[in-house]
Amino acid sequence: MGKFFYLFMIGLMMNTSCIQSDLQETRNHQESIVTLDKETIRLFNKGKVKGIPFPLSNFPFKQVTEKWGKPNKQIDNEDIQDYIYKRNGQEIIFTVDETNIVMYYQIKMNISLEEVNRKLGNRYKVKPTTYKALTYPMGRYELRVRRITPADQVILDLSERE
């Protein structure tokens, strides 16, 4: 009887920890700063990203630090710097030149490439082995999406078409 009770308690604790992990993951997904919903997709066509209060490019990095404070991480690439901000379970990566001007930013999202493609109209035949960047026209803009590892994450960036 004692062994059964002990095994039952271990199983219960493991199950509880899995449920808590799933709840935390769901909470992080729901609280994301950028979500790929209809309003966000509509704003892409206007060159805006819902949840990001900055232009797409060519603005002083000081605007970011004034609004969001210091970055969580900085990657020094000599003349170019990457500043990473973590917001509600997502990373927003600002790439800044030597004059402190944001060249562009990217958003790391916890969503699969297949789901992004579905939400954007199934423009491509996406397979689990698809790792190339997919480009979606958005009015005068284009949205580039690429899968990163783990496979249920992507990096998005929106820019003016060239």
N, C-alpha and C positions, 0 to 999 in steps of 0.2 A: 504494500500500500504506500509506503514512504517513497519508493522509487517512482511509482506512478505519479504521485503528487508532484515530486521534484521535476519529472519530465513534462508534466502538464504546465507547471509554472514557467519553465524555460520556453516552451512553445508559445505560451501566452505573451511572454515578454518579447519574443522575436516577432510575433505577429503585430504587436502594438508598435514596435519600432518601425516596422515596414509601413504601417498605416500612417504614422507620424511623418515619415519620409515622403510618402505620396502626398499627404496634405501640404507639406512644406513646398514640394515641387509645384503642386497646383496653385498654391498661394503666390509663389514667385512668378508663375506664368500669368496669372490674373493681374498682378500688380506691375507688369512690365511697363516701362516708360513708352515704348513704341509697340503697338499691336497692329497686326495686319488685318484690319477690318475695312468695311466699305468706305468709311469716312477717310481713313488714312490713304487708301488707294485713290480716292477722289482728290485729296490734297496733293498726292504725288504729281498729278497732272498740272498743278499750279506751282510746282517746284518747292513744295513745303512738306515737312515731315511732322505729323502730329506727335506732340510730346517733346520735340526739340525746338527750343525758342531761338534758333540761330539761322542765318542764311545758309545756303548750301556750300558756299565757298567764298574766298577772297574777303575775309573780314578779320579784324584784329583778334588774336587769341585772348587778349585782355577781356573781351566781352564774355568769354566763357568763364574765366576765373572770377570775374565780378559777379556773375550770376550763380555759378556752381562751385566756386571755391577752388582749392588746389586739387589737381588730379590724384587719383588713387595710385597711378603708376606712370612713369615716364620711360620711354625707350629712346636712347640716343643713337641716331643714325648719322652722326657727324653733322652735315648741314641741315638735315631734316630731323624733326623730333616727332615722336608719336606720344600723345598724352591720352591716357586711358581713364575714363570715368566709369565707375560702376554705379548704376542707377536701377534700383528695383529688379535685381537679378539679370540685368543686361549690361553689356559694355558698349560704350560709345567711344570710338577711337578718332581723335582729331589729329590730322597730319599737318604739321606747321613748318613753314620754311624759315630760313635764317633771319628774315625780317619780322618774324613773329606774326605772320599772316597765315590763317587757316587755308590750306589748299583744298581740302575736302575732309569729310568725316564719314565713317562707316559705323554701322550698327550691327552688333553681334546678337543674333536672336536665337532663342530656344524653340525652333520650329524646323521641321524637315523641309528639304528642297521640294519634295513631292507635294507637301501641303501648300507651300508658297506657290508652286506652279498651278495647283488646283484653284487657289484663291484668285490667281491672276488670269484665269480663263483657259487653263490646260494648253498653253501655246506650244509646249514641248513634250516629247515623249521622254519622261524622266525615269531612269532606272536607278537601282541602288548603287550602280557603279558610275553614275554621272557625277563628275567632279569639275567639269568646265564651268565657266561663268555663263549664266543665262542672262540675256538682255531683253527687257520688256520696254517697248516705247510707251511713254506717258506724256502725250502732248509734245511740248517743246523739250521734254526731258526724257531721260532713259534711266531705268532702274536696273542695276546689275546685281545679280544674286549668285553667290557661289557657296557650295557645301563645304563645311569644314568638319574636322573630326572633333567630337563624336558626330556620327551621321545625322543626328537630330538637331544640328545647329547650322545656321547660315550666316553669312555676312552680306549685308545690303549696303549699297550706296546709290544715291540719286544724284544725277548731274545733268547739266544742260547738254543737249545733243551737239555734236561737233559738226 
